[in-house]
Structures are given as structure tokens and as C-alpha cells.
Amino acid sequence: MVFDIEMIKEVYAKMPERIAKARQVAGKPLSLAEKILYSHLWDATPETPYDRGKSYVDFAPDRVAMQDATAQMALLQFMQAGKAKAAVPSTVHCDHLIQARIGAGKDLQESINKNNEVFNFLQSVSNKYGIGFWKPGAGIIHQVVLENYAFPGGMMIGTDSHTVNAGGLGMVAIGVGGADAVDVMAGMPWELKFPKLIGVKLTGRMNGWTSAKDVILKVAGILTVKGGTGAIVEYFGPGAESISCTGKGTICNMGAEIGATTSTFGYDESMARYLRATGRAEVADLANGVKEHLTADPEVYDNPEQYFDQVIEINLDELEPHLNGPFSPDIATPISKMGEVAEANGWPLKVEVGLIGSCTNSSYEDISRSASIAKQAAEMNIKPKAKFTITPGSEQVRYTIERDGFIKIFDEIGASVFANACGPCIGQWAREGAEKKEKNTIVHSFNRNFAKRADGNPNTHAFVGSPELVTAIAIAGTLGFNPMKDKLINESGEEVKLAEPVGEELPSKGFDVEDAGYLAPAADGSGVNVVVKDGSERLELLTPFAPWNGENIMGAKLLIKAFGKCTTDHISMAGPWLRYRGHLDNISNNTLTGAIKAYNHETNNVKSQIDAAYGEVPAVQRGYKAAGVPTVVVGDSNYGEGSSREHAAMQPRHLGVRVVLVKSFARIHETNLKKQGMLGITFDNEADYDKIQEDDTFNFVDLKDFAPGKQITIELAHKDGSTDTIKTNHTYNAQQIEWFKAGSALNLIKQEQA
């Protein structure tokens, strides 16, 4: 079955003319990213080219994808938009609410038992509004999208930061908050600041233990977690063409960890092979008909420095396997140096658990290469020193690897196979003993490794690597093991060495599956009722946020001054809190509980200026809200990096926080704040961060004149009677200021529909 084939035909039919006009306007050859962006403009091609990193542009994405944790809030908002059906092809994927505990079958059933109210809600809303629904156990959203929906040259948005995975099939696929998804599903334009362009030229060819994962681990080490902010990363060169389609997906997936808007590759034979292998030969044929438009103009790749804002070159012949971490995905260490680096930093060398899978690395190729290592261990009588788990990316992958004997191989070394879901990657892991908070090391093939991310233990040192490297290290049981040169001792006391991993890009017998897990929506959903029961602790219909009164915000108090890394995990933790993603008031009880307070480096302990008592962040903020006192959150650099979860913006808004003032924002979080009617601003002078004191009062003395490009002045009134005046910047355009005035973007949609 080929989904949405008529839509794909329409995209390709329009593409040649639109690209030709864009090339004429730009007066230069175009990159692939530019071709896709200009061919998906909401309005006609402009008279002058857009200014990268500055121009706000309206786009018309081809489709929307939502995972169950974020879909709840997105669809609760969409229900208020007054639409009978989603305007573009859209899907919901149930992958986040399945906890990894025992094994696939029992864990899946346990999730269905616990989350049935939410799953039934999502299924009924999808059925009513023409949205495709993928059942629990069908697979992880990004793997399912790659297998069924992604297509070269397309543009999609998704309510998950790793939507960018679809760049592996040549898309511009961008992670967003739920309010952005509502815009597109409501048939409205979607706004994005025209991205800058980073080119990554790949030469040579991977060999031995090196994999596609090592490309993005290397790039993350170069660019850091914020080096890609506001940019599309476009990979090209002979090395790019040598990488499989799913390998390309892995690279694009972890582009979220460098803050990139998205990443992509030009269309090539690996993509055509993958489309045909996943039952989409018709899409491959259509893409072949316009293939010159599905990659950059030749001049761009011949002279990349002239056309990209930044160019990085990596020789795959020389690329070494990496492990990145701990606690940040950009701390990149070649495996040959990991032992000495770990010892120098006091990182525990003993590896307790190795985990492979997740949306980043759960393809057939990934599993087959890992299985080749596991098979060697079984044949050479090596007992793994660490626990080992596998999380397949989709039911199609799981069914196929079971058919081809890979699961049996993993069984032979004592591995656990978890459900086709996110599981440990997002904190849905009931890890035995994690509550003891012992210092320990794990290795995994996931994408993120923030503190507490996988198991809730702040002392778990998590390192990111390729599935095959993780498998080898789990077998060896030590972080310092270099499989390229180190030997192991088997159960008979013999010295043995693992051979290089081998695998298949695609299954030689083809993919197979009995029930992929898809439910099509009703042709006419007008008779479908969506019920949210009174008193539910899981779901709550939304109450619109109050509009701005047009006056200056005066007398605002400091809620918290966050220090250092403050990701969306710190602002709205996942793990056990995922159960409340459809209930804004309940989930607001985790707001900023993970943020590190600047004054004493504690978490979840802030001072109330109402009674001078210290308390948990949500409780103190509820006190401010009850007293009608506006509040401000102050943050450090790259505030809100990580997941696209809009709860990190909605929760402070719901509790009464009015302003977030930081050194710099991660892209998605800044947009989410704007969408929810928050004032998100940055220090004009970052050193002014140090002027913020615990008992400060904030007076926004010229907010009444809120306008694009105009600074906002804040008077800081300190407890000792002294004051400081600081200048702040913002990136709101005229439309976004209207969101602020209306109280939220959704409020504005409803006003316009009235």
C-alpha cells in the first residue's frame, strides 16, 4: 500500500516550475534544502530571495506526524480550531507510552491496560478528523514514517524533535510543537525563519567498525549542541552516496542534538532501493522522473563554500568509531581514546547495560550488524559482561528480523527484546535499582544522554554509540574496550578477538509483516464522538489562555534563575510524567523541577517572595498565580534544547509565568513559547544575567510599545532598594505579536474563524 500517492504526484508536478522561478529570483544555483523550501512556499515565489536566518516565511508542508505523548495536547488544541477534518495527510503513532520492563509481549499488554483511556481518545480523535492511527506496538513514529510516508523532496512537520529522521529519504522534515501542527492541520500557513545552510561534505567510504552513527557523532563534536541552531544541514559528496538510506536517517535523526532545524541528503540510488524494498516502487519511479530537482544544482556541491554559510568536510576512510557522552551528546571521543579519557574524568569503566534500537538506530541493517557481533560471541563461548537489550523500530522490522533468525541469536547471549517503542530512549525504562542513584555507566545507540534521561538516575553515565559498537562493549563489559584491537577471554579461558561487523542494507528475502498496526480513519467522521470523562487524571479539555491586557507588566517576581543546561527534560520531565501529557494541570506539577537554580545549584527548591519560604517550583508558582503576581523565569544559553515537547512552554504559561528571559533559546522552544502567548526574550548583554538576584522585581517599562525589532527595557528592582536597567531583544514579527496579544496562536485562529 502506498499512502498519499496523489499528493506526492502533485508535489512533483509543481516542483520543476517552482524551482526554476526560485533559481531565477535567487540569481544563483540552489541547494537541495533551498529547492524544497522554495517549492513549498504558501504564496507565490517572492520578488527577492529570502534572507537566511532573518526572513520569516510561510510554508505549506505536505504532511503532519504526531507521537502519542505530544499528540494528546496537539489534538486537544485542534479540537478547538473548528475544523471538520485535517487539511493535510496526518498520522498519530502510539510509541511513547510503552514502558520497557520485562519484555515485548508483557510490556505492551501492560501499557495497553494502563493507557487505554489515552489510546482510545487518540484513536477516536483520529477517526473523527481523518487522521491515520498507528496502534501501540506498531513501532516508533520516525521508523514508521520512513517506512511508509517519507518521500524525496517532500516537506513535513512532526510533533517530535526527531521528525528530522525523514531527511534520510531526502525530505525537509522539521520537529515542532503541537500548536504548529494545529496550524497545518487547520489548513493555515506554517511559519519558519528561513534557515541558514550548513554543508557537510563526505568523502571516502566507511569500513570495518565505522557506521553512519559515527558521522553524526563526529559532527556533534564539531558543532556542539547549539552549533546547528537555525540551520539546515545538507550532506553531500561521494561518501554520502555510499551510505544506506537508513544510515542517512540515523545521521539526520541526531541532527536534533546539534540544534539543527533539520538535516537532509540528496536523492540517490540508496533511497530508490529503500523505497522499492518497502513497497513504494511507484514513489521511486516518480522520484526518478524529477531526480535532478531532488538534489542540489551541481555548482553548489562543486563549490560549496560559495553557497553554504558553513562547510565541514569528513573523510569516511579516516573516521573512527565514537562514543559521545556522558550527560551531553556532543562530548565526542574516538573509541581508541575512550579508556584513557574515562579514567582521567573518573567515569565508571564498568558497563552495566548496553541498549540498542530506538528511532535512531533500529533498522534492519543496524540489527543485522549487531547480530553478527552477538553471533560471534555465542560461537566463541563469550558470555556478555553487561546486560543487553534490543528495541526494534517497527513491527515490520521486528517481524523480519525474527524471520531471519536475529532474535534467536540475541536470545543465545541472554538479551532482552523490548516492545517496538521508544522505551529506555525517552525514560520509559523500569530499570531495577535505578532508585538507588548509584554511579554507573551504560552505553546505548539512542540519541540523547542527558542526566536522568534513560532511567531517572542522575548518576547514570550514558554514552551514545553505534549499535554494533554498543553490542561489542556490552559483551566486553568495559568502556575502554576497543574492538578494533582488543581481545577478550572466553568462558574456556581462551583469548579471542571479534571480527568486524557485517550486515545487510536490506533483507535479501524482503520485508515481511502480518499486522503492521495501521488503522485508517472513517471516510466521514462527523458521527464519531470524542469523549473526555469528567474527573479524568489523564485527559483534560483545554481552557483558553487569557489575552494580554495591553499594559506594561509591572511588579513581576523571579520564579527561578536556571543555571547551565536547561533542556525541555529539565522543564518538563518525561518518564513517569508521560501519563499526564493530556492533562495540563496535572503535568504542570513537574514544571522546572529539574532546572538547576543558579544561587545554590539545587533543584526544585525556590524562594517565594510572598512569604520568603522555600518550596518546590510548581507549588511556589501556584502561590504566585493565586495571588495574581506575574513571574519571570531566567535561563542560561540554549535554553529549551532537546525534545520538541510544547508542554515545556504550556506548563509555565498555565501556572502564570509571563516571561522567559535567557541568554539564548533553542529554536523549537522559542517558537513554542511564542505560540502559547508567552514573552520569550534574550539579554542584549549576556553579562546582565549576573545582575539577576533572588528577590528581584521586574518592571517591563516599555512593553506597551511591543513591536518587531524594538528592544524591551526591564527595570530590575533589588531587595536593597537599588535598581538596574537592562535591555533585552526578541525575534517576534508582527504576526507573532498578535499571538501574544490574543493570549496564544490558537486564540487567534479561533478569532479568525469566528
Disulfide bonds with the S-S distance in Angstrom:
none
